[in-house]
Amino acid sequence: MGATPVLYLSHGAPPLADDATWTRQLADWSAELPRPKAILVVSAHWEEAPLTLGATTTVPLVYDFWGFPQRYYQVTYPAPGAPELAEKVRKLLHGPGTPVHDAPDRGLDHGAYVPLVEMYPDADIPVLQLSMPSLDPRELFTLGRKLRPLRDEGVLIIGSGFFTHNLAAMRQVDGTDGRPPLWSAEFDAWGDEMLRTGNVDALLDFQRKAPAATLAHPRIEHFAPLFVTLGAGDEAAPETVIDGYWYGLAKRSVQLG
């Protein structure tokens, strides 16, 4: 058995659950993966420094969104905690200049549980969420490198974001045929090429090198989890598993290993 794959996925908003195509894609993806012993999630929706570990016993959900129908606030995902994984993460990360804090009441935000509901609906795999202590691409890449040994122990590492993410412009879809805005399509095509060719340096410098970078990511927190994934991954180029668009936003999701 080799190392468990590492993923970057576009997680969508709570209404993802109503998208028959996307939910099937996520379910089919997980069915092809080796069953993980535990799952470690780095989500766009938790930035906290110093680096912080979420709940490790009872794992609540964080309904970190507003203005949706009540049914989205009634979703449950009673996954077991992962105290053993938390201890392994502490050992891998602890060191001078890398304090690791704990937030025992901090549950899974929608960047974590929304895709997990579709991928592992039985909620029977221990889950731990880890904060992003920085949005600096190279710092996050280094974080992924430090976490990589967990893959050899059956841990599925997931970076959860959105390949393009501009909510203010998300409804500006060209025409009536569902085509994405030009800025989203250009950034997605560039990102696809950089991933296929394994050009990690360009991805790390995307704010200067990618077309329409400031439109695709006015703030970079939804692209940032990709760098943890790249750091935790293998040298081979990532494989795109899901592509296409959702309200004009690129939902490109990739796997390494």
Buried (B, 14 or more C-beta within 10 A) or exposed (E): EEBBBBBBBBBBBBBBBEBEEBBEBBEEBBEEBEEBBBBBBBBBBBBBEEBBBBBBEEBBBBBEBEEEEEEBEEBEBEBBBBBBBBEBBEEBBEEEEBEBEEBEEBBBBBBBBBBBBBBBEEBEBBBBBBBBBBBBBEBBBBBBBBBBBBBEBBBBBBBBBBBBBBEEBBEBBEEEEEEBBEBBBBBBBBBBEBBEEBBBEBBBBBEEBBBBBEBBBEEBBBBBBBBBBBBBBBEEBBEBBBBBBBBBBBBBBBBBB
